[in-house]
Amino acid sequence: MRIWAAIGNCCIWIKLLKQVKVLTVKMATYVSAIEDIVRDLIEFIFVMTLMTLAFATMLWIVQSPDENAADDLSIWDNSAPPFTTFGDAAIGSFIMIFSNFDLAWFDSDDERLSNFSLFIFILFM
């Protein structure tokens, strides 16, 4: 119930912000500028999310361990690489955007997989 109350509250504030446009021309300019910025940000965030999920999928495919080893690993365990499940790979990729990662995440027993993972990471960044 609180979630719907929060969403409704946000809608009311947005409606109020749109009503502020009628007060003065300056206020209308500011509100219109904010609306344009939010519209542009939504488009950017959509594209950025798609790109991040694409790279997360690639890293998950290349770095995920076999099915038996992935049962008890998670990104929340600091010793585990963040690519054991798709959810962890997606979260790990969003974390990497903010440069909070460890190059050891890309280590693998197979040197080709490690190098390809680093290549994907370089393309992503």
N, C-alpha and C positions, 0 to 999 in steps of 0.2 A: 504493500500500500504506500509506503514511503517513497518508493521509486516513482510511482505515478504522481504523487504529490510534488516531487522534485521536478519532474518533467513538466507538469502543469504550471508550476511556479516559473520555470524558465520561459514557457510560452507567454505567460502574462507579462513578464519583464520585457520580452521582445516586442510584444504588442504595445506596451507603454513607450518603448523607445521609438517605435514607428509613429506614435501619436505626437511625440516631441517635435517632429518635423514641422508641425503647423504653427509653432510658437514664433520662430523667426527664420529668416532666410539663412543666417549663419548656422543655426541648429540643423536646418535641413541639409546644408552642405556637409556638416560633420557626420550626421547620421547616414547620408547617402555614401560618403566615403567609407564609413565602417562597413556598410552593407556590401560595397564593392570588394573590399579587402577580404571579408569573410567568404564571399562567393569565390574569389580567386584562391584563397587558402584551401577551401574544400576540394577544388579541382586538383590542386597540387598534392594534397594529402592523399587523395584517391590514387593518383598516379604513383606516388611514392610508396604507398601500401602495396600496390600490385607489383612493383619492382622488388620490394623487400620480400614479399612472399615468393616471387619467382626464384630469387637467389636462395631463400631459405629452403625451398624445395630441392634445388640443386645440391646444396650442402648436405641436406638430410639424406638424399640418395647416395651421395659419395661417402659420407662419414658415418652413417648409422651402423651400429654394430649388428651382429646377427641377432635373431629374434630371442634367443635364450639369454643373452647378456643384457638386453635392454630392459628387462623386467624390473630391476631394482635401481636403475639409474635415473637421475633427473637433473635438470639445470639447477635446481635448488640445492643439490649436493655439490659443493665446490670442487670435489675431486672428479666429477663427471663432465665430459664435454657436452656442450649444449645441443648436440645434434642427434640424440638418442631417439627422440620421438619427433613427429612433425610439429607438435605444439611447442616443444622446447626449442626446436630449430627456428620457428617463427619468432619466439620471444628473444632467442639469442641473436637473431639477425637485427631486430629492433634495438637491442642493447648495443650491438656493434656500430650502429649509426652514430651513437654518442661516444664512441671510442673507448668503451669499457669492455675490453676483450683480452684474451690471452692467446699468444701465438701457439701455445701448446694445444689449443683446441684443434688445430689443423694437423697435428702429428698423427701418423698412422704407421702400422707395421709395413705397409706397402708404400714405398717412396713415391711411386707414380700417383697414388691417391693423395698423398700429402702435397705434392707439387701442384696437382690439379685443384685441390682445395684452396691453396694459396692463390692460384691464378683466379679462381672464382671470387675470392675475397678482394683481390686487387681490382677486378672489374666492378665489383659491387661498390667499392669505396671510390 
